[in-house]
Amino acid sequence: MIRHRLLAVALGIGISLAPLSGAVAWEGDVEVLKQRWEQITTRQAEGERRRALQSLADEAESLVEANAGEAQPLIWYGIIEASHARERSGLGALGSARNARGALERAIELDPEGGNGSAYVTLGALYDRAPGRPVGFGNSATAEQMFQRALEIRPDGIDVNFYFASFLEDEGRQDEARDHARRAVDGTARPDREISDEALREEARALLSQL
């Protein structure tokens, strides 16, 4: 079973969350969050990722608190916490997953497109991987709904097709999984997410070779 292997290297810098002014003053801080997340999840050694993501999640949460009502800080807090959840275990992992879900669902209320589908992709992965009730909130039907919504927004996305293919493989739907793995291999990398998208393209190739 292919899972997204978070390999990564954190930049040795912090985000300055100075008082913000102006309608889009937070955009620079979101861009720094994004760049550091890409470095952590594609280059940092496995044993170092958890601490780096914890620190980054704290900074993202501060950015959310400083910019109430803005979808993008919420989306990136959710993405970072979802990555943090993968590095944790037990109740700690579930707590991070719940934080991510809450942030992403609030973001979608503000932006129904969910940051060009990114919120829906991450929610799909969360609902797929979290334990089911009564311990957690995992739900295969909801996961598929999230992936389908992301596909409506960005049908050629490498990320949504890879994660949906992984989900379909787990569900025993091999032909559909193969189709979406191919779409991920042939998909279009986002200009602002090229590093992580290209890493997922390689994951999709590996998955396709096993299907």
N, CA, C and O of each residue as an XYZ file, in Angstrom:
844
protein
N       0.852     -1.186      0.000
C       0.000      0.000      0.000
C       0.890      1.239      0.000
O       1.736      1.405      0.879
N       0.698      2.089     -0.971
C       1.521      3.286     -1.058
C       0.882      4.388     -0.232
O      -0.300      4.690     -0.396
N       1.645      4.974      0.637
C       1.210      6.131      1.414
C       2.169      7.272      1.132
O       3.339      7.059      0.816
N       1.661      8.462      1.249
C       2.516      9.611      1.004
C       3.627      9.643      2.031
O       3.362      9.855      3.214
N       4.862      9.439      1.610
C       5.996      9.438      2.519
C       6.498     10.868      2.637
O       7.005     11.454      1.681
N       6.345     11.401      3.817
C       6.753     12.790      4.040
C       8.249     12.824      4.314
O       8.692     12.597      5.440
N       9.030     13.112      3.257
C      10.465     13.234      3.419
C      10.705     14.737      3.539
O      10.005     15.438      2.808
N      11.555     15.328      4.319
C      11.620     16.755      4.247
C      12.717     17.402      5.029
O      13.313     16.783      5.910
N      13.000     18.692      4.703
C      14.025     19.437      5.411
C      13.451     20.796      5.762
O      12.998     21.512      4.869
N      13.455     21.171      7.020
C      12.913     22.473      7.395
C      13.969     23.539      7.191
O      15.143     23.326      7.496
N      13.556     24.679      6.679
C      14.468     25.800      6.615
C      14.722     26.285      8.031
O      13.817     26.281      8.865
N      15.926     26.692      8.301
C      16.252     27.111      9.658
C      15.860     28.538      9.933
O      16.661     29.313     10.455
N      14.633     28.899      9.588
C      14.159     30.262      9.811
C      12.790     30.193     10.415
O      12.111     29.171     10.317
N      12.377     31.267     11.037
C      11.035     31.360     11.597
C      10.206     32.324     10.795
O      10.721     33.061      9.953
N       8.902     32.314     11.065
C       8.004     33.257     10.413
C       7.766     34.401     11.361
O       7.423     34.184     12.523
N       7.942     35.609     10.892
C       7.656     36.770     11.716
C       6.200     37.137     11.550
O       5.786     37.600     10.487
N       5.423     36.931     12.597
C       4.006     37.246     12.549
C       3.786     38.606     13.183
O       3.142     38.720     14.226
N       4.327     39.641     12.544
C       4.176     41.000     13.031
C       2.743     41.455     12.820
O       2.026     40.860     12.015
N       2.299     42.508     13.532
C       0.953     43.024     13.314
C       0.725     43.307     11.845
O       1.561     43.929     11.189
N      -0.396     42.857     11.332
C      -0.682     42.946      9.915
C      -1.621     44.100      9.635
O      -2.491     44.413     10.448
N      -1.449     44.721      8.507
C      -2.361     45.778      8.093
C      -2.654     45.597      6.626
O      -1.810     45.106      5.876
N      -3.850     45.990      6.205
C      -4.214     45.825      4.814
C      -4.926     44.518      4.588
O      -4.756     43.566      5.350
N      -5.729     44.472      3.532
C      -6.596     43.325      3.297
C      -5.823     42.058      2.988
O      -6.295     40.964      3.295
N      -4.631     42.178      2.381
C      -3.899     40.976      1.988
C      -2.507     40.947      2.615
O      -1.588     40.348      2.057
N      -2.349     41.587      3.763
C      -1.039     41.646      4.409
C      -0.541     40.278      4.844
O       0.659     40.088      5.041
N      -1.477     39.298      5.000
C      -1.090     37.960      5.456
C      -0.511     37.101      4.343
O       0.036     36.033      4.617
N      -0.617     37.542      3.093
C      -0.232     36.672      1.987
C       1.244     36.288      2.030
O       1.598     35.152      1.715
N       2.111     37.232      2.419
C       3.527     36.909      2.494
C       3.807     35.839      3.535
O       4.639     34.958      3.315
N       3.111     35.912      4.678
C       3.314     34.907      5.714
C       2.799     33.542      5.276
O       3.408     32.522      5.598
N       1.676     33.507      4.542
C       1.175     32.241      4.018
C       2.179     31.648      3.037
O       2.398     30.437      3.028
N       2.781     32.486      2.221
C       3.770     31.989      1.253
C       4.970     31.371      1.970
O       5.493     30.347      1.531
N       5.408     31.986      3.073
C       6.525     31.425      3.833
C       6.124     30.090      4.466
O       6.906     29.139      4.463
N       4.894     30.021      5.013
C       4.398     28.748      5.543
C       4.444     27.662      4.474
O       4.902     26.546      4.716
N       3.962     28.015      3.300
C       3.907     27.053      2.188
C       5.307     26.561      1.819
O       5.525     25.362      1.642
N       6.249     27.491      1.706
C       7.607     27.117      1.322
C       8.253     26.222      2.376
O       8.920     25.245      2.037
N       8.059     26.551      3.640
C       8.654     25.724      4.693
C       7.998     24.352      4.754
O       8.680     23.349      4.966
N       6.674     24.296      4.568
C       5.983     23.002      4.545
C       6.518     22.142      3.411
O       6.743     20.945      3.593
N       6.723     22.743      2.239
C       7.249     21.969      1.112
C       8.643     21.428      1.434
O       8.956     20.284      1.103
N       9.471     22.235      2.070
C      10.804     21.771      2.425
C      10.726     20.621      3.444
O      11.414     19.610      3.305
N       9.891     20.789      4.453
C       9.775     19.760      5.489
C       9.255     18.450      4.907
O       9.791     17.381      5.199
N       8.221     18.533      4.089
C       7.560     17.310      3.631
C       8.196     16.677      2.404
O       7.738     15.630      1.945
N       9.237     17.287      1.869
C       9.904     16.658      0.726
C      11.384     16.403      0.959
O      12.001     15.658      0.198
N      11.973     17.003      1.994
C      13.430     16.880      2.138
C      13.914     16.509      3.533
O      15.031     16.012      3.677
N      13.113     16.734      4.551
C      13.645     16.530      5.903
C      13.642     15.053      6.292
O      12.769     14.284      5.888
N      14.640     14.683      7.084
C      14.765     13.305      7.547
C      13.577     12.936      8.433
O      13.033     13.777      9.149
N      13.192     11.685      8.372
C      11.986     11.222      9.060
C      11.992     11.564     10.543
O      10.967     11.993     11.074
N      13.100     11.388     11.212
C      13.150     11.622     12.645
C      13.061     13.076     13.052
O      12.878     13.379     14.231
N      13.188     13.980     12.093
C      13.180     15.409     12.383
C      11.879     16.100     11.983
O      11.658     17.260     12.330
N      11.031     15.397     11.262
C       9.848     16.059     10.709
C       8.835     16.453     11.770
O       8.238     17.527     11.687
N       8.634     15.599     12.766
C       7.578     15.859     13.745
C       7.794     17.188     14.457
O       6.875     18.002     14.553
N       8.992     17.406     14.950
C       9.259     18.653     15.674
C       9.125     19.859     14.748
O       8.568     20.884     15.141
N       9.633     19.742     13.524
C       9.543     20.847     12.577
C       8.086     21.181     12.261
O       7.721     22.354     12.178
N       7.254     20.157     12.085
C       5.846     20.387     11.782
C       5.093     20.934     12.986
O       4.176     21.739     12.826
N       5.465     20.510     14.184
C       4.848     21.062     15.389
C       5.087     22.570     15.458
O       4.164     23.345     15.707
N       6.336     22.970     15.236
C       6.680     24.388     15.267
C       5.935     25.155     14.172
O       5.421     26.249     14.406
N       5.885     24.572     12.986
C       5.207     25.238     11.874
C       3.710     25.339     12.121
O       3.094     26.347     11.774
N       3.116     24.310     12.715
C       1.684     24.348     13.032
C       1.384     25.446     14.047
O       0.362     26.123     13.940
N       2.266     25.627     15.032
C       2.075     26.693     16.009
C       2.094     28.061     15.337
O       1.288     28.931     15.666
N       3.005     28.247     14.405
C       3.097     29.516     13.699
C       1.869     29.736     12.810
O       1.347     30.847     12.716
N       1.420     28.662     12.161
C       0.228     28.768     11.319
C      -1.002     29.106     12.152
O      -1.850     29.890     11.725
N      -1.099     28.513     13.341
C      -2.229     28.808     14.217
C      -2.227     30.276     14.636
O      -3.285     30.902     14.710
N      -1.051     30.823     14.910
C      -0.946     32.239     15.256
C      -1.382     33.120     14.093
O      -2.015     34.156     14.296
N      -1.043     32.709     12.875
C      -1.452     33.468     11.694
C      -2.966     33.431     11.529
O      -3.576     34.435     11.160
N      -3.571     32.289     11.799
C      -5.036     32.180     11.748
C      -5.674     33.124     12.763
O      -6.623     33.841     12.446
N      -5.143     33.117     13.983
C      -5.714     33.960     15.033
C      -5.593     35.444     14.707
O      -6.447     36.243     15.091
N      -4.525     35.810     13.995
C      -4.315     37.207     13.629
C      -5.134     37.631     12.425
O      -5.214     38.821     12.117
N      -5.746     36.672     11.739
C      -6.468     36.971     10.494
C      -7.797     36.229     10.453
O      -8.064     35.459      9.531
N      -8.614     36.469     11.453
C      -9.926     35.823     11.515
C     -10.732     36.173     10.266
O     -10.754     37.317      9.811
N     -11.389     35.155      9.732
C     -12.225     35.383      8.560
C     -11.522     35.220      7.233
O     -12.133     35.442      6.188
N     -10.238     34.834      7.240
C      -9.500     34.609      6.000
C      -9.332     33.108      5.776
O      -8.909     32.382      6.676
N      -9.662     32.653      4.580
C      -9.636     31.213      4.296
C      -8.223     30.655      4.154
O      -7.944     29.566      4.654
N      -7.329     31.375      3.485
C      -6.018     30.808      3.169
C      -5.187     30.457      4.404
O      -4.591     29.380      4.429
N      -5.117     31.313      5.431
C      -4.394     30.877      6.631
C      -4.995     29.613      7.253
O      -4.263     28.753      7.743
N      -6.324     29.501      7.234
C      -6.982     28.303      7.753
C      -6.605     27.067      6.940
O      -6.330     26.006      7.500
N      -6.595     27.212      5.629
C      -6.253     26.081      4.763
C      -4.834     25.602      5.057
O      -4.587     24.400      5.159
N      -3.906     26.545      5.191
C      -2.532     26.117      5.421
C      -2.306     25.591      6.820
O      -1.476     24.704      7.022
N      -3.033     26.124      7.794
C      -2.978     25.518      9.119
C      -3.492     24.080      9.049
O      -2.904     23.176      9.644
N      -4.589     23.873      8.322
C      -5.146     22.533      8.181
C      -4.201     21.572      7.479
O      -4.046     20.428      7.908
N      -3.571     22.025      6.408
C      -2.632     21.172      5.677
C      -1.440     20.800      6.563
O      -1.009     19.647      6.586
N      -0.922     21.777      7.280
C       0.238     21.527      8.144
C      -0.123     20.578      9.282
O       0.639     19.661      9.589
N      -1.279     20.791      9.911
C      -1.687     19.901     10.996
C      -1.968     18.490     10.485
O      -1.707     17.515     11.190
N      -2.495     18.369      9.272
C      -2.702     17.034      8.703
C      -1.366     16.321      8.512
O      -1.257     15.126      8.790
N      -0.354     17.041      8.042
C       0.979     16.454      7.904
C       1.556     16.104      9.267
O       2.199     15.067      9.431
N       1.323     16.976     10.245
C       1.791     16.718     11.609
C       1.143     15.448     12.161
O       1.804     14.650     12.826
N      -0.151     15.263     11.886
C      -0.857     14.075     12.367
C      -0.196     12.802     11.858
O      -0.136     11.811     12.585
N       0.301     12.808     10.621
C       0.924     11.612     10.049
C       2.220     11.256     10.762
O       2.648     10.102     10.754
N       2.835     12.253     11.375
C       4.104     12.013     12.069
C       3.906     11.621     13.526
O       4.862     11.211     14.184
N       2.699     11.736     14.040
C       2.421     11.448     15.432
C       1.750     10.074     15.543
O       1.504      9.406     14.539
N       1.462      9.670     16.779
C       0.785      8.398     16.997
C      -0.255      8.573     18.092
O      -0.216      9.535     18.859
N      -1.186      7.627     18.152
C      -2.167      7.607     19.226
C      -3.052      8.834     19.265
O      -3.439      9.377     18.231
N      -3.369      9.267     20.494
C      -4.284     10.393     20.674
C      -3.695     11.697     20.153
O      -4.435     12.589     19.739
N      -2.374     11.816     20.170
C      -1.744     13.017     19.631
C      -2.027     13.167     18.148
O      -2.347     14.260     17.679
N      -1.910     12.073     17.408
C      -2.199     12.106     15.970
C      -3.654     12.452     15.724
O      -3.969     13.243     14.834
N      -4.548     11.855     16.519
C      -5.975     12.125     16.338
C      -6.299     13.582     16.674
O      -7.139     14.197     16.017
N      -5.639     14.134     17.692
C      -5.859     15.538     18.027
C      -5.446     16.458     16.893
O      -6.164     17.405     16.572
N      -4.295     16.193     16.279
C      -3.856     17.008     15.145
C      -4.798     16.844     13.960
O      -5.093     17.813     13.260
N      -5.274     15.612     13.733
C      -6.205     15.377     12.628
C      -7.506     16.149     12.850
O      -8.062     16.709     11.905
N      -7.989     16.182     14.083
C      -9.215     16.930     14.373
C      -8.996     18.433     14.193
O      -9.860     19.132     13.664
N      -7.837     18.926     14.634
C      -7.527     20.336     14.419
C      -7.539     20.670     12.930
O      -8.078     21.695     12.514
N      -6.932     19.785     12.134
C      -6.880     19.999     10.685
C      -8.275     19.995     10.081
O      -8.612     20.863      9.275
N      -9.081     19.020     10.470
C     -10.436     18.943      9.929
C     -11.225     20.211     10.256
O     -11.882     20.774      9.380
N     -11.166     20.660     11.504
C     -11.903     21.851     11.893
C     -11.485     23.073     11.106
O     -12.331     23.848     10.660
N     -10.178     23.254     10.930
C      -9.680     24.409     10.190
C     -10.111     24.365      8.731
O     -10.530     25.377      8.171
N     -10.008     23.198      8.122
C     -10.353     23.071      6.702
C     -11.847     23.250      6.476
O     -12.251     23.854      5.482
N     -12.663     22.743      7.369
C     -14.110     22.921      7.214
C     -14.503     24.384      7.394
O     -15.410     24.865      6.716
N     -13.832     25.099      8.301
C     -14.098     26.527      8.446
C     -13.651     27.288      7.203
O     -14.312     28.231      6.767
N     -12.515     26.865      6.636
C     -12.022     27.518      5.426
C     -13.004     27.370      4.277
O     -13.217     28.315      3.517
N     -13.602     26.194      4.144
C     -14.552     25.959      3.059
C     -15.805     26.813      3.233
O     -16.413     27.229      2.246
N     -16.195     27.077      4.480
C     -17.319     27.977      4.701
C     -17.019     29.376      4.164
O     -17.921     30.073      3.699
N     -15.750     29.783      4.229
C     -15.343     31.096      3.738
C     -15.054     31.079      2.244
O     -15.299     32.065      1.548
N     -14.538     29.970      1.755
C     -14.152     29.829      0.346
C     -14.647     28.477     -0.156
O     -13.966     27.470      0.036
N     -15.813     28.430     -0.793
C     -16.376     27.151     -1.244
C     -15.478     26.371     -2.209
O     -15.654     25.164     -2.375
N     -14.515     27.053     -2.848
C     -13.579     26.345     -3.722
C     -12.439     25.698     -2.932
O     -11.653     24.926     -3.481
N     -12.359     26.016     -1.655
C     -11.360     25.377     -0.798
C      -9.933     25.568     -1.258
O      -9.153     24.617     -1.278
N      -9.577     26.804     -1.635
C      -8.194     27.031     -2.072
C      -7.844     26.214     -3.297
O      -6.840     25.502     -3.312
N      -8.682     26.317     -4.334
C      -8.479     25.564     -5.582
C      -8.486     24.058     -5.346
O      -7.762     23.307     -5.998
N      -9.318     23.636     -4.399
C      -9.489     22.208     -4.138
C      -8.586     21.629     -3.080
O      -8.787     20.489     -2.662
N      -7.583     22.386     -2.626
C      -6.608     21.826     -1.677
C      -7.252     21.401     -0.364
O      -6.880     20.375      0.206
N      -8.216     22.184      0.122
C      -8.884     21.835      1.374
C      -9.622     20.514      1.243
O      -9.619     19.707      2.173
N     -10.256     20.284      0.098
C     -11.016     19.049     -0.106
C     -10.094     17.839     -0.212
O     -10.414     16.766      0.299
N      -8.945     18.009     -0.877
C      -7.991     16.895     -0.976
C      -7.530     16.462      0.413
O      -7.505     15.273      0.730
N      -7.164     17.451      1.240
C      -6.659     17.131      2.571
C      -7.755     16.537      3.441
O      -7.503     15.605      4.204
N      -8.966     17.066      3.334
C     -10.083     16.481      4.083
C     -10.336     15.042      3.648
O     -10.598     14.176      4.482
N     -10.257     14.784      2.345
C     -10.443     13.418      1.868
C      -9.444     12.463      2.488
O      -9.804     11.367      2.917
N      -8.172     12.887      2.533
C      -7.140     12.041      3.129
C      -7.375     11.855      4.627
O      -7.153     10.769      5.163
N      -7.823     12.911      5.300
C      -8.100     12.804      6.738
C      -9.240     11.828      7.019
O      -9.116     10.964      7.886
N     -10.333     11.958      6.303
C     -11.463     11.053      6.512
C     -11.110      9.614      6.123
O     -11.655      8.663      6.682
N     -10.199      9.465      5.167
C      -9.762      8.131      4.764
C      -8.912      7.473      5.847
O      -9.074      6.283      6.116
N      -8.015      8.226      6.468
C      -6.995      7.633      7.323
C      -7.321      7.661      8.801
O      -6.762      6.875      9.566
N      -8.209      8.544      9.224
C      -8.544      8.602     10.649
C      -9.317      7.346     11.047
O     -10.043      6.786     10.226
N      -9.172      6.896     12.296
C      -9.996      5.769     12.758
C     -11.469      6.158     12.772
O     -11.815      7.331     12.917
N     -12.324      5.164     12.620
C     -13.760      5.429     12.612
C     -14.315      5.634     14.010
O     -13.593      5.551     15.003
N     -15.606      5.902     14.065
C     -16.268      6.089     15.352
C     -16.275      4.767     16.117
O     -16.279      3.700     15.502
N     -16.275      4.826     17.468
C     -16.413      6.019     18.312
C     -15.093      6.703     18.631
O     -15.093      7.751     19.277
N     -13.960      6.139     18.195
C     -12.671      6.728     18.553
C     -12.402      7.997     17.753
O     -12.024      9.028     18.309
N     -12.604      7.908     16.435
C     -12.283      9.023     15.555
C     -13.444      9.409     14.663
O     -14.608      9.167     14.983
N     -13.098     10.021     13.527
C     -14.123     10.523     12.613
C     -13.990      9.928     11.212
O     -14.668     10.369     10.285
N     -13.130      8.941     11.056
C     -12.918      8.358      9.737
C     -14.201      7.846      9.112
O     -15.045      7.261      9.790
N     -14.343      8.071      7.806
C     -15.564      7.674      7.106
C     -15.261      7.596      5.619
O     -14.940      8.609      4.997
N     -15.358      6.404      5.044
C     -14.999      6.218      3.636
C     -15.918      6.989      2.698
O     -15.457      7.551      1.704
N     -17.206      7.020      3.002
C     -18.153      7.719      2.127
C     -17.846      9.218      2.100
O     -17.878      9.838      1.037
N     -17.550      9.798      3.261
C     -17.220     11.222      3.312
C     -15.896     11.488      2.622
O     -15.751     12.496      1.931
N     -14.924     10.595      2.799
C     -13.644     10.748      2.109
C     -13.851     10.814      0.609
O     -13.288     11.681     -0.060
N     -14.655      9.907      0.075
C     -14.882      9.910     -1.368
C     -15.587     11.182     -1.822
O     -15.271     11.717     -2.884
N     -16.530     11.668     -1.038
C     -17.199     12.926     -1.376
C     -16.203     14.075     -1.478
O     -16.288     14.905     -2.382
N     -15.258     14.114     -0.543
C     -14.253     15.176     -0.559
C     -13.358     15.064     -1.795
O     -13.069     16.068     -2.447
N     -12.925     13.863     -2.111
C     -12.089     13.682     -3.299
C     -12.853     14.050     -4.580
O     -12.294     14.675     -5.481
N     -14.107     13.667     -4.653
C     -14.890     13.984     -5.848
C     -15.067     15.488     -6.002
O     -15.034     16.007     -7.117
N     -15.255     16.186     -4.892
C     -15.388     17.651     -4.957
C     -14.074     18.262     -5.436
O     -14.086     19.183     -6.252
N     -12.955     17.770     -4.946
C     -11.655     18.277     -5.393
C     -11.456     18.023     -6.883
O     -10.906     18.870     -7.587
N     -11.898     16.863     -7.369
C     -11.770     16.547     -8.792
C     -12.622     17.465     -9.654
O     -12.228     17.798    -10.771
N     -13.782     17.879     -9.158
C     -14.615     18.833     -9.887
C     -13.887     20.158    -10.081
O     -14.011     20.802    -11.123
N     -13.136     20.551     -9.077
C     -12.433     21.832     -9.116
C     -11.147     21.740     -9.920
O     -10.827     22.651    -10.684
N     -10.393     20.627     -9.753
C      -9.076     20.498    -10.372
C      -8.876     19.071    -10.851
O      -8.142     18.304    -10.228
N      -9.534     18.701    -11.974
C      -9.519     17.295    -12.413
C      -8.148     16.762    -12.808
O      -7.938     15.549    -12.781
N      -7.209     17.632    -13.173
C      -5.879     17.162    -13.584
C      -4.856     17.307    -12.467
O      -3.654     17.208    -12.716
N      -5.314     17.539    -11.242
C      -4.390     17.723    -10.136
C      -3.642     16.447     -9.790
O      -4.247     15.381     -9.676
N      -2.350     16.549     -9.624
C      -1.550     15.386     -9.247
C      -1.936     14.908     -7.854
O      -2.078     13.708     -7.618
N      -2.105     15.854     -6.932
C      -2.374     15.484     -5.547
C      -3.708     14.781     -5.384
O      -3.774     13.715     -4.771
N      -4.781     15.366     -5.925
C      -6.097     14.755     -5.726
C      -6.165     13.389     -6.392
O      -6.747     12.462     -5.829
N      -5.585     13.247     -7.575
C      -5.639     11.952     -8.256
C      -4.806     10.900     -7.535
O      -5.203      9.736     -7.470
N      -3.647     11.297     -6.989
C      -2.845     10.329     -6.251
C      -3.556      9.873     -4.986
O      -3.670      8.673     -4.736
N      -4.035     10.819     -4.188
C      -4.674     10.437     -2.924
C      -5.975      9.675     -3.159
O      -6.318      8.774     -2.394
N      -6.690     10.035     -4.207
C      -7.914      9.295     -4.522
C      -7.560      7.884     -4.989
O      -8.243      6.925     -4.631
N      -6.505      7.750     -5.779
C      -6.067      6.419     -6.216
C      -5.688      5.555     -5.023
O      -6.029      4.373     -4.982
N      -4.983      6.134     -4.049
C      -4.598      5.395     -2.850
C      -5.832      4.953     -2.068
O      -5.899      3.827     -1.576
N      -6.798      5.850     -1.962
C      -8.058      5.526     -1.297
C      -8.772      4.373     -2.017
O      -9.235      3.425     -1.383
N      -8.853      4.469     -3.338
C      -9.548      3.446     -4.114
C      -8.859      2.093     -4.003
O      -9.520      1.055     -3.966
N      -7.528      2.104     -3.950
C      -6.807      0.847     -3.758
C      -7.201      0.208     -2.424
O      -7.452     -0.995     -2.355
N      -7.254      1.022     -1.371
C      -7.643      0.502     -0.062
C      -9.058     -0.072     -0.079
O      -9.366     -1.018      0.646
N      -9.905      0.510     -0.910
C     -11.297      0.064     -1.001
C     -11.455     -1.160     -1.900
O     -12.560     -1.681     -2.047
N     -10.364     -1.618     -2.500
C     -10.417     -2.779     -3.383
C     -10.922     -2.473     -4.778
O     -11.318     -3.383     -5.505
N     -10.915     -1.215     -5.160
C     -11.420     -0.791     -6.475
C     -10.224     -0.565     -7.400
O      -9.879      0.567     -7.738
N      -9.609     -1.665     -7.795
C      -8.320     -1.621     -8.470
C      -8.351     -0.893     -9.812
O      -7.451     -0.107    -10.108
N      -9.371     -1.143    -10.621
C      -9.424     -0.502    -11.944
C      -9.523      1.012    -11.813
O      -8.852      1.750    -12.534
N     -10.361      1.471    -10.892
C     -10.502      2.913    -10.689
C      -9.208      3.491    -10.109
O      -8.794      4.591    -10.476
N      -8.586      2.759     -9.219
C      -7.323      3.221     -8.642
C      -6.265      3.373     -9.725
O      -5.511      4.346     -9.736
N      -6.213      2.409    -10.632
C      -5.244      2.465    -11.722
C      -5.485      3.696    -12.603
O      -4.539      4.369    -13.012
N      -6.742      3.979    -12.886
C      -7.088      5.132    -13.724
C      -6.612      6.437    -13.083
O      -6.026      7.285    -13.756
N      -6.864      6.595    -11.788
C      -6.486      7.848    -11.137
C      -4.988      7.922    -10.884
O      -4.426      9.017    -10.863
N      -4.332      6.797    -10.693
C      -2.873      6.816    -10.583
C      -2.256      7.292    -11.897
O      -1.293      8.059    -11.890
N      -2.810      6.836    -13.030
C      -2.328      7.310    -14.337
C      -2.554      8.806    -14.481
O      -1.690      9.531    -14.973
N      -3.730      9.264    -14.044
C      -4.016     10.698    -14.126
C      -3.031     11.506    -13.297
O      -2.623     12.597    -13.695
N      -2.650     10.966    -12.139
C      -1.666     11.654    -11.305
C      -0.312     11.719    -12.006
O       0.350     12.756    -11.991
N       0.097     10.613    -12.619
C       1.372     10.589    -13.339
C       1.372     11.606    -14.476
O       2.390     12.247    -14.740
N       0.233     11.753    -15.146
C       0.127     12.660    -16.287
C      -0.359     14.055    -15.893
O      -0.531     14.912    -16.760
N      -0.582     14.291    -14.608
C      -1.204     15.526    -14.154
C      -0.306     16.746    -14.266
O       0.866     16.651    -14.629
N      -0.881     17.884    -13.949
C      -0.196     19.165    -14.042
C       0.246     19.631    -12.663
O      -0.576     19.771    -11.757
N       1.537     19.869    -12.504
C       2.043     20.398    -11.236
C       1.670     21.868    -11.106
O       1.735     22.622    -12.076
N       1.281     22.266     -9.906
C       0.937     23.662     -9.659
C       2.210     24.495     -9.579
O       3.185     24.054     -8.971
N       2.232     25.694    -10.178
C       3.452     26.515    -10.159
C       3.955     26.818     -8.759
O       5.160     26.961     -8.551
N       3.031     26.921     -7.778
C       3.446     27.248     -6.418
C       3.631     26.021     -5.540
O       3.902     26.151     -4.347
N       3.488     24.817     -6.121
C       3.630     23.589     -5.341
C       4.405     22.548     -6.137
O       4.145     21.352     -6.004
N       5.339     22.978     -6.951
C       6.017     22.051     -7.863
C       6.802     20.970     -7.133
O       6.812     19.817     -7.565
N       7.456     21.323     -6.038
C       8.295     20.341     -5.345
C       7.449     19.196     -4.812
O       7.745     18.026     -5.058
N       6.383     19.544     -4.071
C       5.550     18.492     -3.484
C       4.750     17.749     -4.547
O       4.544     16.541     -4.431
N       4.291     18.465     -5.595
C       3.549     17.782     -6.648
C       4.428     16.799     -7.408
O       3.976     15.706     -7.752
N       5.667     17.169     -7.673
C       6.559     16.242     -8.383
C       6.902     15.035     -7.505
O       7.070     13.924     -8.008
N       7.007     15.258     -6.190
C       7.224     14.118     -5.291
C       6.027     13.173     -5.339
O       6.194     11.953     -5.329
N       4.821     13.734     -5.391
C       3.618     12.893     -5.486
C       3.526     12.190     -6.836
O       3.007     11.077     -6.918
N       4.022     12.824     -7.891
C       4.025     12.154     -9.198
C       4.852     10.867     -9.118
O       4.465      9.841     -9.678
N       5.985     10.926     -8.424
C       6.808      9.731     -8.248
C       6.076      8.684     -7.411
O       6.162      7.490     -7.699
N       5.355      9.124     -6.376
C       4.551      8.194     -5.576
C       3.496      7.528     -6.459
O       3.228      6.334     -6.326
N       2.903      8.309     -7.358
C       1.873      7.764     -8.242
C       2.460      6.726     -9.191
O       1.823      5.709     -9.465
N       3.657      6.968     -9.690
C       4.320      5.976    -10.555
C       4.543      4.671     -9.800
O       4.315      3.584    -10.331
N       4.994      4.795     -8.550
C       5.227      3.602     -7.736
C       3.913      2.848     -7.484
O       3.863      1.620     -7.550
N       2.856      3.610     -7.196
C       1.548      2.978     -6.962
C       1.062      2.284     -8.225
O       0.580      1.152     -8.170
N       1.186      2.956     -9.357
C       0.719      2.393    -10.620
C       1.460      1.097    -10.951
O       0.870      0.175    -11.516
N       2.721      1.021    -10.610
C       3.491     -0.197    -10.898
C       3.021     -1.385    -10.090
O       3.299     -2.531    -10.445
N       2.308     -1.121     -9.000
C       1.823     -2.218     -8.129
C       0.377     -2.589     -8.405
O      -0.114     -3.589     -7.883
N      -0.309     -1.801     -9.215
C      -1.726     -2.057     -9.471
C      -1.941     -2.962    -10.696
O      -3.081     -3.271    -11.043
